Amino acid sequence: MASEAWVLFHRIDDPASAAVRREIVARGLKTRIDFQNVNEDEVSELFARLGGRDLPAVWDGSRLVTGREAIAAWLERVGR
C-alpha cells in the first residue's frame, strides 16, 4: 500500500466519519491520509468513480475500505 494514495472519504456531519477522523489523528496518521469531504462535487465524483457508496471509506491505493470497523482494522495494520 502506497501511503501517498491514502484518502479518507467522509462527511463532516456524519458521526462515523467523525469517529474515524479522530482515530486517524489520535494515531498520528493525519499527515499520511488525505481527508476529502464528499460534499464537494469533485470529491463526490471521484468517490463514485472508485465505486464508493457508503461512508466513511478509505482508499488505500488499490481498493476502498468501507465502514468504521473495517477502517479501524485497516488502521491497526497500517499504523504499525
PLY file of the C-alpha trace (Angstrom):
ply
format ascii 1.0
element vertex 80
property float x
property float y
property float z
element edge 79
property int vertex1
property int vertex2
end_header
0.00 0.00 0.00
1.39 3.35 -1.01
0.75 5.89 1.72
0.70 8.79 -0.75
-2.50 7.26 -2.17
-4.40 7.03 1.14
-7.58 9.08 1.17
-10.38 9.23 3.73
-13.72 9.98 2.12
-16.03 11.40 4.75
-18.82 13.85 5.59
-18.31 16.49 8.25
-21.71 15.85 9.87
-21.52 12.03 9.79
-20.84 10.56 13.28
-18.98 7.50 11.93
-16.80 9.75 9.75
-16.05 11.94 12.76
-15.01 8.93 14.82
-12.66 7.74 12.06
-11.15 11.22 11.68
-10.49 11.36 15.44
-8.88 7.92 15.37
-6.62 8.83 12.46
-5.48 11.98 14.26
-5.01 10.12 17.57
-2.78 7.56 15.83
-0.65 10.30 14.30
-1.60 9.29 10.76
-3.19 12.56 9.58
-0.09 13.52 7.63
-0.35 10.24 5.68
-4.11 10.24 4.99
-5.77 12.96 2.94
-9.23 13.89 4.27
-11.73 14.53 1.45
-15.29 15.69 2.17
-17.73 14.11 -0.29
-19.98 17.17 -0.08
-17.56 18.73 -2.59
-18.65 17.94 -6.17
-15.22 16.86 -7.43
-14.67 14.66 -4.39
-18.12 13.10 -4.73
-17.40 12.30 -8.39
-14.03 10.71 -7.54
-15.61 8.67 -4.75
-18.27 7.39 -7.15
-15.63 6.52 -9.81
-13.82 4.44 -7.20
-17.05 2.53 -6.55
-17.85 4.30 -3.30
-21.34 4.35 -1.84
-21.08 4.21 1.94
-19.13 6.44 4.30
-16.66 6.61 5.83
-14.32 4.96 3.37
-10.55 4.89 2.90
-8.89 4.48 -0.48
-5.70 2.54 0.20
-4.25 2.97 -3.27
-5.97 -0.07 -4.72
-9.35 -0.52 -3.03
-11.90 1.13 -0.77
-12.07 0.09 2.87
-15.61 0.96 3.95
-17.20 1.36 7.36
-15.93 2.34 10.77
-14.99 -1.20 11.89
-13.22 -2.12 8.66
-11.28 1.15 8.73
-10.32 0.56 12.38
-8.88 -2.85 11.42
-7.06 -1.28 8.46
-5.61 1.42 10.73
-4.31 -1.31 13.04
-2.41 -2.85 10.12
-1.00 0.34 8.60
-0.33 2.19 11.83
2.45 -0.14 12.89
0 1
1 2
2 3
3 4
4 5
5 6
6 7
7 8
8 9
9 10
10 11
11 12
12 13
13 14
14 15
15 16
16 17
17 18
18 19
19 20
20 21
21 22
22 23
23 24
24 25
25 26
26 27
27 28
28 29
29 30
30 31
31 32
32 33
33 34
34 35
35 36
36 37
37 38
38 39
39 40
40 41
41 42
42 43
43 44
44 45
45 46
46 47
47 48
48 49
49 50
50 51
51 52
52 53
53 54
54 55
55 56
56 57
57 58
58 59
59 60
60 61
61 62
62 63
63 64
64 65
65 66
66 67
67 68
68 69
69 70
70 71
71 72
72 73
73 74
74 75
75 76
76 77
77 78
78 79
